[in-house]
Amino acid sequence: MSKGYRIHASTGIHRGDREYQQDQVCLLNHPRHAGCLLAVVADGMGGRSGGRKASDQVMLTARQLFDRYDPLADDARALLRQIVEESHLVIKLTAVSAEQEPHSTIAAYLVNPSGESHWVHAGDSRIYHFRRGSMVFRTMDHSYVQTLVNQGDISEEEATDHPHANILMGCLGTENDPPVDLHAVPRVGPGDAFLACSDGIWHHFTPDELASAVAMLGAREACEFLIQKARSRAKGMGDNLSLAIVKFEPLT
């Protein structure tokens, strides 16, 4: 690889203190193009069967579409939009056989062999971009409390413990079309890192804490550390946890 970096990546998942796991995460290497990868986090909602069916469907759709993707000829933004829209439609169809209406968030980032990256998200699963231990950018949640923060009614700190923190304004599987928020990183380089995670992770950390953990630890070690620390801070009341970390390390 001639781009001056090597990719180190890992995922982590834990049931937390819930009875069952509705989060899903995957990290896919392209079968035909080295240096092309897709990370996806999906936080399912809707009872034992509904939420898991929804997040499983996001994973299945992402795998199928990414397998057909050609980074040299296809539009990355169109791929991500298609993953959201097709997942949304199939989740709505699965509602017939689910005990509750199934919904899911999505947070996905694609890295092309050129070093260009594209993101998409819907709901309150997040993607962070860190560079040398500092946050460069993060996605904005499609949630009620994020709307209050944007309006200046409450602070980011107050949003964390707000009683309506779990109310989403948009996700997959609802009656309304899901939001499709896209973001692009024109070129990644040594010292960059991406983190996608469900709210079971980010709820328990400041951006600076996340940035430090990802910078100081290897990808796998950072996943393990953040899950362990989030479990500790949840004090027996923790949600499902899932995350995918990709670090672009300098060549040595």
N, C-alpha and C positions, 0 to 999 in steps of 0.2 A: 504494500500500500504506500503510495507516494505522497500522501496528504499530510505527513508529519505527525500522525497520531495512530494509535491502535485503540480498538474498542474493547472495553471491559464492561460486561453487563450482567445483571442478575435480577431475579424476581423474588418476592416473598409473599406469603399468604398465611393467615391464621384466623381461626374462627372467633378469637376474642372470647368474650363472656356470653355470647349468644348460643342458643340451642343448635343452630345449624348455620352452614356457610352459604351465603348468597353472593359474596364477592367472587369474581374470577379475574385472573390475570394471565397474560401470555406475552412472550417475547419471541418473535419469529425472525429467523434469518432467511433471507430470500433463497429459494432453492437453486437459482441460476445466476445470481449477481452478488458477488462478494462485496461486503460493505453496505449492503442494503438490508435494513431491518425495520420491523414494526413492533412497537410496544403498545399493549392495550390493557386498560383497567376498566372493569365494569362492576358496578355496585347494584345488585338486584334488589327489588322491593316487591312484596306481595305474597307474604306467607311462605311456608316451607317450600311449596312446589312452584309458586308463581315467580318469586324472586330468582330462584336458581335457574328456572327455565329461561327467564329473560337474560340473565348474564351469560348463560351458556350459549344463547342464540347470538349474542354479540361476538363471542369468541369464534363460533362456527362461521359466521358471516365474514369476519375479518380474515380468517385463515383462507377461506375459499377465494375471496377477492384479491388478497395479497398474492396468492399463488399464481394468479393470472396477470398480475401487474408487471409491466416492463418499464423499469426506471429510465431507459433510454428513449422511449417513445410515448409513454403515457403521462397524463397530468396527475400529479400527486394529490392536488387539492380535490380533483374529481373523484379519485379513489376514496379518500377519506369521507367525502360527502356521501358517496354511494354506500359505504359501510354503515354510516348513521341511518340513512334513509331506508336501506333494505332491512337492517336490524329492527328498526321501528315498525315496519310493516309486518314482519314475521312475529314479533312480540305481540302485536295486536291480535294476530290470528291465534296465538297460543292461549289467549285469555279464555277461550271457550272451554278448555280442559283444565284450567287452573282454579284453585280454591279462592284466590283473590285476584284482582286485576294486576297482572304483572307489569312492572316498569323496570327500567335500568338507566343508570348513568353511563357515560362513556368518556374516557380520556385516552386519546391515542396519539402517538407521535411516530412519524415515518422519517427515517434517515436514508437519503439516497447515496449512492457511491460517490457522487460529486461533493458530498459534504453539506448539501442543502437539506434542510429539515422542514417538515410541515406538520402541523398539529390540528386536532379537532377535539372539541369537548362539548358535552351537553349534560347539565345537572351540576352536582357539587363534588364530583371527583376532579382532581386538579392535576395540572402539569406545571412544573417549575423548571426554569432554566437558570443554572448556576454557572458562574465563571470565576475560577480561582477563589472559591470560598465565599462568594457574594451572590445574592439573587439578582439576576438581570431582568427577569419577567416571570409572571405567573398568570394563569388563566383566572378569570373572574367567574365566580359561581353563579349559576342560574337558580338563585334562591331568594326567599323573602328577605332574609337578613342582609344579603349582599345588596339588595335594592335599598334597604335602609341605610347601609354604609355609603352607597353611592350618592344618596340624597343628603348625606351629612347628618342624618337623624341619630345615628349611633356610631361609635368608633369600632375599629377592627377588634379591639380587645373585648368590647361589650358584645360583639356579634358571636364570639366563641361560646358564651354561656347564655345566649338569648333563649327564652323558652320556646321560640318558634324556629329554632335553628335547623330543624329537619324538614321544613316546608320548602319544596322545590317549585320553581316557576316554569321549569321546562326540563323534560327528560324523554327517554324513549318509551314508547308503548302507550302514551296518553292519547286522548281524543284529538288534541291539537298536534300539528306538525312540530317536531322537536327543533330546538335551536341548533344551528350548525355554525358554531364559532370557530373560525379558522385563524391560524397564526403561522407565520413563516420565520425561520431563522436562515438567512441567506447562505451562511457558511459557518459550520462549526470548526473548532480548532482545538489544539492541545489546551487542557485546563477547563474545557466546557463539560457540563454534565446536565442530564435531563432526569427528572423524577416525575413519574405519574403515580398517583396514589388516591385511595378512597378516603373519605372523611374520617374513617377509623384511625388513620395515620395522622393526617395534617391537623386534626382537631387538637392534638396534644403538643404541638410544637410551634415555635415562632419560625418565620422564614430564616432567621439567622442560625437557629439551631439545626434546621434541616440542611442549610448550606454547609455548616461546619462538619456535620456528620458525613455528608457525601464527599466533602473535600479531603477529610482526614483518614477515611477508611476506604478499603476496597469496595467494589460494588456489592459483593456478597456479604461482606462484613457489615456494611452500612444497612443493608436490608435487615439482617439479623438484629443489629443494635436498635434500629428504629422500631421494629416490632416489639422487642423486649421492653424498651423504654416506654412505648405507648401503653403496653399491657400494665406496666407498673403504675403509670400515671392515671390510668382509668379506674384503679382501685376497685376492681371487680364488677365494673359497670360498662366494660368496653364493647364497642361494636366490632363487626368483622373488620379485618385489616388486610389490605393488599397494596403492593407497590412494585414498580419496575424502574430500575436505575440503569442508565447508560452513561458511562464515563469515557471521555475521549482523552486518553493518556498520551503524553509525549513519548516519542520513540527514543529508546535508550541504546 
